[in-house]
Amino acid sequence: MEEQRAWWKECVVYQIYPRSFQDSNGDGIGDLNGIRSRLDYLKDLGIDVIWLSPVYQSPGDDNGYDISDYQAVMKDFGTMADFDRMLEEIHARGMKLVMDLVVNHTSDEHPWFQESRKGKDNPYRDYYIWKKPKEGKEPNNWGSCFGGPAWEYEESSGEYYLHLFSVKQPDLNWENPQVRREVYRMMNWWLDKGVDGFRMDVISLISKDPDFPDGPAGITGYAAFNYCANGPRVHEYLQEMRREVLDGRDTITVGECSGVTLEEALKYASCDGKELSMVFQFEHVDLDFDEKGNKWTDRKCRLTELKEVLSRWQTGLYGRAWNSLFWCNHDQPRVVSRFGNDSPEYREVSAKMLAVCLHMMQGTPYIYQGEELGMTNVPFKGIADFRDLDSINAYWELTGKGIFKEEEMLRFLRYKSRDNARTPMQWDASPNAGFTEGEPWIMVNPNYGEINAADQIGREDSVFSFYKELVKLRKEKPVIVNGEYRLLDPESEDVFVYERSFHEEHLLVVCSFAEKELLWRLPEEMAGQAAKRVIGNYEGQQWGPELMLRPYEASVWEWTKGE
């Protein structure tokens, strides 16, 4: 099948978490000038697009995802002049910039909410979702993403406001056309400034069921925060956004769509271009939740489950919509600690294997800062080491209710906490990993002496060099961008093997997830063909009827039918 070409289908995106990337002024917090100083590193890696987590003015309750002014830069990160210089230098290097758009909610310190809470007659009251009590309690059983109910009572008006996230992040009322007009005006302002698109935070939550029904209660007694995802008017709103903002502009748009199904994704990211370029779905990173849908656990998912989910999205969207490919982001733990093996013996080889597995699929790959170095989860000692609101609230709520013991909960946090992704970028072996000359806002992973960019940039066998090669391959081989996907050996719990085909081009991608040697037999139609190795994470890989796979071995083979 011929795919319609678009630059964002062929690009590789790199996510920067500004607070933790590079500090330029010694205050322990990463900033825009720090990012600007590292642009050559990203260019060398082969990055096409930088996605910047929020840098807007914010009180910082949820590390910038609580915005008090959409058209100002948070002082911790610098000034708008710093932003403009950074954007200019990104473009000068032939790269693009995607902003994080957070419009399901604002900060409670945003002027709109300050006005909204002044009274029921205030013109801004309807910018947010206010409800009367139901039988003297919350309007429904919806829970906040960060624990407790999603409703906060205001004594002065006798009403609750909705906050699907922190109590300091009230949800906007998208039913109000004036709210939508304000959002579109702001988006146009940023695009006129020269940014190249948006990653849209929890965009699947902007439309709520007008009946506000109760949902199934989880382990804390509340319905999951994303119970209201994919509401009745979400596609109407996004189509309106395209008409008012995006039509006629050559942008990339990716929607963070918590709770999205394959069927819904076909609407959000359809090839007809009415809504978004692509969506983030989270099915594959939710597989290690427990049977009650609770994420605080250290269980590992089965490889057969992972293959089923990723393969279903590969085949289900093919020719109809577009995939985004990711292992990591600012909300997920480090992939090598989660799906790979972060021991000194296997860390690098399993990091490379995971990179092959993802980057050879169809879709736009996203690399999260430090992923290209094989950065690992962090040995946090106690709750005082954490900074993430989600992690801290969950610890106190779940231990306070006796659901988990303190040591048990700390074990889960070391495995799943978002802070694993938020410790400083490991640039070199100097103090604080070269991130700052001051006191870092969160601890540095103590393994920065062994895992850092300075060591890896010049080393041919490093994780960084391997990622660089993978990025380069995507630009050289149309089969990676356009090829059809076919899963092989779906029942194996040790290997993830798939084929990509486009015209006469065929790639076989073989990834071992096992900490042992094993043999994998080629399908008959391949066994007799000649093949050339495109990339692999071990030397001396041999093609034959049976492939001998070493622990966490990955290889990609190019073959042609009939030769």
C-alpha positions in Angstrom: 0.0 0.0 0.0 1.3 3.4 -0.9 1.3 5.9 2.0 0.7 9.5 1.5 4.0 11.3 2.2 4.3 13.8 5.0 7.5 15.0 6.6 6.3 14.0 10.1 6.0 10.4 9.0 9.7 10.3 8.1 11.0 12.2 11.1 12.4 11.2 14.5 11.3 13.2 17.5 13.3 13.8 20.7 11.5 14.8 23.9 13.2 17.3 26.2 12.1 17.6 29.8 13.5 21.2 30.3 13.9 21.1 34.1 16.3 18.1 33.8 18.1 18.6 30.5 20.8 21.2 31.0 21.2 24.1 33.5 23.1 27.1 32.2 23.1 29.4 35.3 23.9 27.2 38.2 20.5 27.3 40.0 20.1 23.5 39.7 17.2 23.8 37.2 17.5 23.1 33.5 16.6 26.0 31.2 16.2 27.3 27.6 19.8 28.5 27.3 21.0 25.1 28.5 18.9 23.4 25.8 20.3 25.8 23.2 23.9 24.9 24.2 23.1 21.2 23.5 21.5 21.5 20.1 24.5 20.2 18.2 24.3 17.0 20.3 20.7 16.4 19.0 21.7 17.3 15.5 24.6 14.8 15.6 22.1 12.1 16.8 20.0 12.8 13.7 17.0 14.3 15.3 14.4 16.1 13.1 12.0 17.4 15.7 12.3 18.5 19.4 9.3 18.1 21.6 9.6 20.5 24.5 7.7 19.7 27.7 5.9 22.8 29.1 8.0 26.0 29.6 5.0 28.3 30.2 4.6 30.4 33.3 3.5 28.0 36.1 3.5 27.7 39.9 5.1 24.3 39.3 2.6 22.1 41.2 2.8 19.5 38.5 6.2 20.5 37.0 4.8 22.9 34.4 1.6 21.1 33.4 -0.3 23.6 35.6 -0.2 26.8 33.4 -0.9 30.3 34.7 0.0 32.2 31.5 0.1 30.4 28.1 2.0 33.3 26.5 4.8 33.8 29.0 7.9 31.7 29.9 8.4 30.4 33.4 11.2 32.4 35.1 13.0 29.2 36.0 13.6 28.5 32.3 14.5 32.0 31.2 12.8 34.7 29.1 10.8 34.9 25.9 13.9 36.3 24.3 15.8 33.1 25.3 13.0 31.1 23.8 13.2 33.0 20.5 16.9 32.6 20.3 16.6 28.8 21.0 13.8 28.5 18.3 16.0 30.4 15.8 18.9 28.1 16.4 16.8 25.0 16.2 15.5 26.1 12.8 19.0 27.1 11.7 20.1 23.5 12.2 17.2 22.2 10.1 15.2 20.9 13.1 11.7 21.7 14.1 10.1 22.5 17.5 6.9 21.0 19.0 5.3 22.7 22.0 3.4 20.9 24.7 -0.2 22.1 24.6 -2.0 21.7 27.9 -5.6 22.8 27.5 -7.7 20.2 29.4 -6.9 22.3 32.5 -5.1 25.4 33.7 -3.4 26.3 37.0 -5.7 27.5 39.7 -3.5 30.6 39.6 -4.5 31.4 36.0 -6.4 34.7 35.8 -9.4 32.9 34.3 -9.8 30.7 37.3 -9.1 33.5 39.7 -12.1 35.2 38.2 -14.2 32.0 37.9 -14.1 31.4 41.7 -15.3 34.9 42.5 -18.9 34.0 42.1 -21.6 32.3 40.0 -22.4 35.5 38.1 -18.8 36.1 37.1 -18.4 35.9 33.2 -15.5 33.5 33.7 -17.5 31.1 35.9 -18.4 29.0 32.9 -14.8 28.7 31.8 -14.5 25.8 34.3 -16.7 22.9 35.4 -18.7 23.8 38.6 -21.3 21.4 40.0 -23.6 21.4 43.0 -23.2 18.7 45.7 -25.1 15.4 45.1 -26.6 14.2 48.4 -24.2 16.4 50.3 -21.1 14.9 48.6 -19.1 15.1 45.4 -21.2 15.3 42.1 -19.9 11.8 41.1 -17.2 9.2 42.0 -14.5 10.4 39.5 -11.0 10.2 40.9 -8.1 12.5 40.4 -5.0 11.1 38.5 -3.0 12.1 41.6 -5.2 10.4 44.2 -8.5 11.3 46.0 -11.6 12.7 44.4 -11.6 14.8 41.2 -13.8 17.4 42.9 -12.9 20.2 45.2 -15.5 22.0 47.3 -15.6 25.8 47.5 -17.3 27.0 50.7 -18.0 30.5 49.3 -20.2 29.3 46.4 -21.4 25.9 47.8 -20.2 24.2 44.6 -17.4 21.8 43.6 -15.0 22.3 40.7 -13.6 19.4 38.6 -9.9 18.7 38.6 -8.9 15.4 36.9 -5.4 16.1 38.0 -4.1 18.1 41.0 -6.5 20.2 43.0 -4.4 23.1 41.6 -5.3 22.1 38.0 -9.0 22.9 37.4 -10.5 21.4 34.2 -11.6 23.9 31.5 -15.1 23.7 30.2 -14.8 23.1 26.5 -18.6 23.3 26.2 -18.1 27.0 26.4 -17.3 28.4 22.9 -15.4 31.3 24.4 -13.0 28.9 26.0 -12.3 27.2 22.7 -11.8 30.6 21.0 -9.3 31.6 23.6 -7.4 28.3 23.1 -7.3 28.7 19.3 -6.2 32.3 19.6 -3.3 31.2 21.8 -2.3 28.3 19.5 -2.2 30.6 16.5 0.0 33.0 18.5 2.6 30.3 19.0 2.4 29.1 15.4 2.8 32.7 14.1 5.9 32.9 16.3 7.3 29.9 14.3 6.8 26.7 16.3 6.0 23.7 14.1 3.3 21.9 16.0 1.9 20.6 19.2 1.9 17.6 21.5 -1.5 17.9 23.0 -1.6 16.8 26.7 -4.5 14.5 27.7 -6.5 15.9 24.7 -8.9 12.9 24.9 -10.3 14.3 28.1 -11.5 17.7 26.9 -15.1 16.5 26.3 -17.0 15.2 29.3 -20.3 13.3 29.3 -22.8 16.0 30.2 -24.6 13.6 32.6 -21.3 13.1 34.6 -22.2 9.5 35.4 -20.4 7.4 38.1 -17.7 5.0 36.8 -16.3 1.7 38.1 -14.4 2.2 41.4 -10.7 1.3 41.6 -8.7 0.3 44.7 -9.1 3.7 46.3 -12.9 3.8 45.8 -12.8 6.3 42.9 -13.3 5.8 39.2 -10.1 6.1 37.1 -9.3 9.7 36.1 -9.6 8.7 32.4 -13.0 7.2 32.8 -14.4 10.2 31.0 -11.9 9.9 28.0 -13.1 10.1 24.4 -16.2 12.1 25.4 -19.2 12.8 23.0 -17.8 16.0 21.5 -14.1 15.4 21.4 -13.9 14.9 17.6 -16.1 17.9 17.0 -13.7 20.0 19.0 -10.6 18.7 17.2 -12.2 19.3 13.8 -13.0 22.8 14.8 -9.4 23.3 16.0 -8.2 22.1 12.6 -10.4 24.6 10.9 -9.6 27.5 13.2 -5.8 26.9 13.7 -4.2 24.1 11.7 -5.6 24.2 8.2 -3.2 25.8 5.8 -0.2 25.3 8.2 2.3 22.5 7.8 2.3 21.2 11.3 2.8 18.1 13.3 0.2 17.3 15.9 0.2 14.4 18.3 -2.6 13.8 20.9 -1.9 12.2 24.2 -5.0 10.0 24.3 -5.4 8.2 27.6 -7.9 5.4 27.3 -7.9 5.5 23.5 -9.0 2.4 21.6 -7.9 1.4 18.1 -11.3 2.4 16.8 -11.1 5.8 18.4 -7.5 6.3 17.2 -8.8 5.8 13.6 -10.9 8.9 14.2 -8.3 11.0 15.9 -5.5 10.3 13.5 -7.2 9.3 10.2 -5.3 9.8 7.0 -8.1 12.2 5.9 -6.3 14.9 8.0 -9.4 16.2 9.7 -8.0 16.0 13.3 -4.5 15.0 14.3 -1.3 13.7 12.7 -1.1 10.8 15.2 -1.9 9.8 18.8 -0.1 8.4 21.8 -1.8 5.3 23.0 -0.8 3.6 26.3 -2.0 0.1 26.0 1.6 -1.4 25.8 2.8 0.6 28.9 -0.3 -0.3 30.9 0.4 -4.1 30.6 2.3 -4.3 33.8 -0.7 -2.9 35.8 -2.3 -5.4 38.2 -5.6 -7.1 37.6 -7.5 -4.2 39.3 -6.0 -1.6 36.9 -3.6 -0.3 39.6 -0.2 0.8 38.2 1.6 0.7 41.5 3.2 -2.8 41.2 6.5 -4.2 40.1 5.0 -7.0 38.0 6.5 -7.6 34.5 4.2 -8.1 31.6 4.5 -11.2 29.4 6.2 -10.8 26.0 3.2 -12.4 24.2 1.0 -9.6 25.7 3.4 -6.9 24.5 3.6 -8.4 21.0 -0.2 -8.7 20.7 -0.8 -5.0 21.6 2.0 -3.5 19.5 1.1 -5.7 16.5 -2.6 -4.9 16.8 -1.8 -1.2 16.5 0.7 -1.8 13.7 -1.8 -3.7 11.5 -4.9 -1.8 12.7 -3.7 1.6 11.7 -1.9 0.6 8.5 -3.0 2.7 5.6 -5.8 4.3 7.6 -4.0 6.3 10.4 -0.5 6.8 11.8 1.3 5.3 14.8 3.5 7.1 17.2 6.2 4.8 18.6 7.6 5.2 22.1 9.0 3.3 25.1 9.7 6.3 27.3 8.5 9.7 28.2 8.4 12.1 31.2 5.5 9.9 32.7 7.1 6.5 32.3 10.0 4.7 34.0 13.2 3.9 32.0 12.6 1.3 29.4 15.9 -0.6 29.9 14.8 -1.2 33.6 11.2 -2.1 32.6 11.4 -4.2 29.5 15.1 -4.9 29.2 17.9 -5.7 31.7 19.7 -2.9 33.5 22.5 -5.0 35.0 26.0 -3.9 34.0 26.4 -7.1 31.9 23.3 -6.6 29.8 22.3 -3.0 30.0 23.8 -1.8 26.7 22.9 -4.8 24.7 19.3 -4.9 25.9 18.9 -1.1 25.4 20.0 -1.6 21.8 17.6 -4.5 21.4 14.7 -2.5 22.6 15.7 0.3 20.2 15.7 -2.0 17.2 12.3 -3.5 18.2 10.6 -0.1 18.3 12.4 1.8 15.5 11.9 -0.8 12.9 8.1 -0.5 13.2 5.8 1.8 11.2 5.2 5.1 12.8 7.0 8.2 14.1 9.6 7.2 16.7 10.0 9.3 19.9 13.2 9.2 21.8 13.1 10.5 25.4 16.1 12.3 26.8 18.7 9.8 28.0 17.0 6.8 26.3 19.7 7.1 23.6 22.3 6.5 26.4 20.5 3.6 28.1 19.8 5.6 31.2 18.2 3.5 34.0 15.8 3.7 36.8 17.1 5.4 40.0 17.9 3.8 43.4 15.8 6.2 45.4 16.3 5.6 49.1 13.1 7.0 50.6 10.0 9.1 49.9 12.1 12.3 50.6 14.0 11.6 47.4 10.9 11.9 45.2 9.6 15.2 43.7 6.7 13.9 41.6 3.3 14.8 42.9 1.7 11.6 41.6 4.3 9.4 43.4 4.3 11.3 46.7 0.4 11.4 46.9 0.1 7.7 46.0 2.7 6.8 48.7 0.8 8.6 51.5 -2.7 7.6 50.3 -2.0 3.9 49.7 0.2 3.4 52.8 -2.2 5.5 54.9 -5.2 3.3 53.9 -3.1 0.2 54.6 -3.4 -1.0 51.0 0.4 -1.3 50.8 3.2 -1.3 53.4 5.8 1.5 53.2 8.7 -0.7 52.0 6.4 -2.3 49.4 5.2 1.0 48.1 8.8 2.3 47.9 9.7 -0.8 45.8 6.8 0.0 43.4 7.9 3.7 43.2 11.5 2.7 42.4 10.1 0.7 39.5 7.2 2.9 38.2 7.6 6.4 39.5 7.7 9.2 36.9 10.8 10.6 38.7 12.8 7.7 37.2 12.6 9.7 33.9 13.1 13.1 35.5 16.5 12.9 37.1 19.1 15.0 35.3 20.5 14.2 31.9 23.9 12.4 32.3 26.3 14.5 30.2 29.6 13.4 31.6 31.4 12.1 34.7 32.0 15.5 36.3 30.0 16.4 39.5 26.2 16.3 39.0 26.8 14.6 35.6 27.6 17.9 33.9 24.0 19.0 34.3 24.6 21.9 36.8 27.2 23.6 38.8 24.6 24.1 41.6 22.4 21.8 43.7 20.2 19.8 41.3 16.4 20.1 41.9 16.2 16.3 42.1 18.9 13.7 42.7 21.3 12.6 40.0 21.3 8.9 39.3 24.6 7.7 41.0 25.5 5.6 37.9 26.4 8.7 35.8 30.1 7.8 36.0 29.4 4.7 33.9 26.5 6.0 31.8 27.0 9.4 30.2 27.0 11.1 26.8 30.7 12.1 26.8 31.7 8.4 27.1 29.3 7.3 24.4 29.6 9.9 21.7 33.0 8.9 20.6 32.5 5.1 21.2 31.4 3.1 18.1 29.8 0.3 20.2 27.8 2.7 22.5 24.1 2.9 22.8 24.3 6.4 21.5 26.1 5.4 18.3 23.6 2.6 17.8 20.6 5.0 18.1 22.4 7.3 15.6 22.6 4.4 13.1 18.9 3.5 13.6 17.9 7.1 13.0 20.0 7.1 9.8 18.5 3.9 8.6 15.0 5.3 8.8 16.0 8.0 6.3 17.6 5.6 3.9 15.1 2.8 3.7 11.5 3.5 2.6 10.4 0.1 3.9 10.9 1.3 7.5 8.6 4.2 7.0 6.1 2.7 4.6 6.3 -1.1 4.8 3.5 -3.4 5.9 4.0 -5.2 9.2 3.6 -9.0 9.9 4.2 -10.6 13.3 5.9 -14.0 13.3 5.9 -16.6 16.1 3.3 -14.8 18.3 3.3 -17.6 20.9 7.0 -17.2 21.9 7.7 -15.7 25.3 11.4 -15.2 24.4 11.6 -13.6 20.9 9.8 -10.7 19.2 10.1 -11.3 15.4 8.3 -9.4 12.7 8.6 -8.7 8.9 8.3 -5.4 7.1 7.5 -5.4 3.4 7.3 -2.6 0.8 7.3 -3.5 -2.9 10.3 -5.7 -3.4 12.0 -4.7 -0.1 11.7 -7.1 2.9 13.1 -6.7 6.4 13.2 -9.4 9.1 13.5 -8.0 12.6 14.6 -10.4 15.3 14.7 -9.4 18.9 15.4 -11.7 21.8 14.0 -10.6 25.2 15.6 -13.5 26.9 18.6 -13.6 29.2 19.9 -16.9 27.6 21.1 -18.3 24.3 18.4 -19.8 22.0 17.7 -21.0 18.5 15.0 -19.4 16.3 14.0 -21.2 13.1 13.4 -19.1 10.0 10.1 -19.5 8.1 10.4 -21.7 5.0 10.0 -18.9 2.5 13.0 -17.1 4.0 15.3 -20.0 4.9 16.5 -20.5 1.3 17.0 -16.8 0.5 20.2 -14.8 0.7 20.1 -12.0 3.2 22.2 -9.1 4.3 22.5 -7.8 7.9 21.3 -4.2 8.1 22.1 -3.7 11.8 22.6 -5.7 15.0 23.8 -5.4 18.6 26.4 -8.2 18.5 29.2 -9.0 16.1 29.3 -12.2 14.1 25.6 -12.7 13.5 25.1 -15.4 10.9 22.1 -15.9 8.5 20.8 -19.4 8.2 17.8 -21.8 8.5 18.3 -21.3 12.3 19.4 -18.1 13.9 21.5 -18.5 17.1 20.5 -15.7 19.4 22.6 -14.6 22.3 21.0 -12.9 25.4 19.0 -9.8 24.2 20.3 -10.2 20.7 18.7 -8.1 18.0 19.3 -8.1 14.2 17.7 -6.8 11.1 18.0 -8.6 7.9 17.3 -7.5 4.4 16.2 -10.1 1.9 14.5 -10.3 -1.5 12.0 -13.0 -2.6 13.2 -15.3 -5.4 16.9 -14.7 -5.1 
